[in-house]
Amino acid sequence: MSDPTVTLSLRINGAPWQGEVPANRLLVDFLRYDVGLTGTKEGCSVGVCGACTVRLDDRLVSSCLTLAAMANGTELTTVEGLADRAELKPIQRAFIEHGGFQCGICTPGQLMAAQTLLEHDPNPSEDAIKAWMMSNLCRCTGYYGIVRSVKAAAGGAA
């Protein structure tokens, strides 16, 4: 007896995707192994660290806790979808220029969270940045570089 599958039809980073996957496939595994988008990282596997954060439509989700089937019919955005093929988004450039990452495990989730914050509030206060980014754990930077990066991407003084 074969494992049950589901047929998915969605847009991933603006491109259509359709196919079958095991019904119990996690979204993080779907992205990495079925689609080949390896930017999304699995950090804690329990939805606490934020490393696997992706966006389903306009909602941030932990892809390590989300079944791929739940993405059916959505617009899914991963860290690879942030950049235009020719140019990085301001948040990506700011993370490079202002030390917003070190080891790289949390970086994809940090970028997804920061970009979503800036889309909802183009000029967030430092307190708003800290509160928003608290959902993503970083063991390397102490968040100073992350906060500086988000402020710089928003056009604030870094």
C-alpha positions in Angstrom: 0.0 0.0 0.0 1.4 3.4 -1.0 1.4 6.5 1.1 -1.4 8.9 0.4 -0.5 12.0 -1.7 -2.0 15.4 -2.4 -2.0 17.4 -5.5 -0.7 21.0 -5.0 -1.2 24.0 -7.2 0.3 27.2 -5.9 2.7 30.0 -6.9 6.1 30.0 -5.4 8.1 33.2 -5.6 5.8 34.3 -8.4 6.1 31.2 -10.5 3.4 28.5 -10.8 4.0 25.1 -9.3 1.9 22.0 -9.6 2.5 18.4 -8.6 1.9 15.6 -6.1 3.6 15.3 -2.8 3.1 12.9 0.2 0.2 14.1 2.3 2.3 14.3 5.4 5.2 16.4 3.7 6.2 19.4 5.8 6.4 22.7 4.0 10.1 23.1 4.8 10.9 19.6 3.3 8.7 20.3 0.3 10.6 23.5 -0.5 14.0 22.0 0.0 13.6 18.5 -1.5 10.6 18.8 -4.0 11.1 22.3 -5.2 14.9 22.7 -4.7 14.7 26.0 -2.8 17.3 25.4 -0.1 17.3 28.9 1.4 14.7 28.1 4.0 16.5 26.5 6.9 15.2 24.1 9.6 16.6 25.2 12.9 14.6 23.8 15.8 11.9 21.6 14.2 9.3 22.8 16.7 8.4 26.3 15.4 10.2 28.3 18.0 13.4 29.7 16.3 11.9 31.3 13.2 14.7 30.0 10.8 12.1 28.3 8.6 9.8 31.3 8.3 8.2 31.7 4.9 5.2 33.7 3.8 1.9 32.1 2.7 -0.1 34.9 1.0 0.5 37.7 3.6 1.0 35.6 6.7 4.3 34.5 8.1 4.4 30.8 9.0 6.9 28.3 10.4 7.4 25.9 7.6 8.6 23.2 9.9 5.1 23.0 11.5 3.1 23.6 8.3 2.1 20.8 6.0 2.8 21.4 2.3 -0.9 20.7 1.6 -1.8 23.9 3.5 0.0 25.9 0.9 -2.4 24.7 -1.9 -3.9 27.7 -3.7 -1.6 30.2 -2.0 1.2 32.6 -3.0 4.2 31.2 -1.2 7.3 33.5 -0.8 10.6 32.2 0.4 13.9 34.0 1.0 14.8 33.3 -2.6 11.8 35.3 -3.7 12.9 38.5 -1.9 15.4 39.5 -4.5 14.7 40.5 -8.0 17.0 38.3 -10.1 19.2 41.3 -10.9 19.1 43.2 -7.6 18.9 42.5 -3.9 16.1 44.1 -1.8 17.2 46.9 0.5 16.8 44.6 3.5 19.2 42.0 2.0 21.8 44.7 1.2 21.4 46.2 4.7 21.9 42.7 6.3 25.2 42.5 4.4 26.3 46.1 5.0 25.3 46.3 8.7 26.2 42.9 10.1 22.7 41.5 10.3 23.9 37.9 10.0 26.8 35.8 11.1 26.4 32.0 10.9 23.4 32.2 8.5 21.1 29.7 10.1 18.5 32.3 11.2 19.1 34.7 8.3 16.4 33.5 5.9 13.7 33.7 8.6 15.1 37.1 9.8 15.0 38.4 6.3 11.4 37.2 5.7 10.3 38.7 9.0 12.1 42.0 8.4 10.8 42.4 4.9 7.2 41.7 6.0 7.6 44.3 8.9 8.8 46.9 6.4 5.9 46.2 4.1 3.5 46.8 6.9 5.4 49.7 8.5 8.0 51.3 6.2 9.4 53.4 9.0 9.2 51.3 12.2 10.6 52.6 15.5 13.5 50.8 17.1 11.1 49.4 19.7 8.8 48.1 17.0 11.7 46.5 15.2 12.8 44.7 18.4 9.3 43.5 19.2 8.8 42.2 15.6 12.1 40.5 15.3 11.8 38.8 18.7 10.0 36.0 16.9 13.2 34.9 15.3 16.0 33.6 17.5 19.6 34.4 16.8 22.5 33.0 18.9 25.3 34.9 17.1 24.6 38.6 16.8 22.9 39.7 19.9 20.4 41.4 17.6 22.4 44.7 17.4 23.3 44.1 13.7 19.8 42.9 12.9 18.2 46.0 14.4 20.8 48.2 12.6 20.0 46.4 9.4 16.3 46.8 9.6 16.7 50.5 10.5 19.0 51.0 7.6 16.7 49.3 5.2 13.9 51.5 6.4 16.0 54.6 5.7 16.7 55.3 9.3 20.1 56.0 10.8 22.1 52.9 11.3 
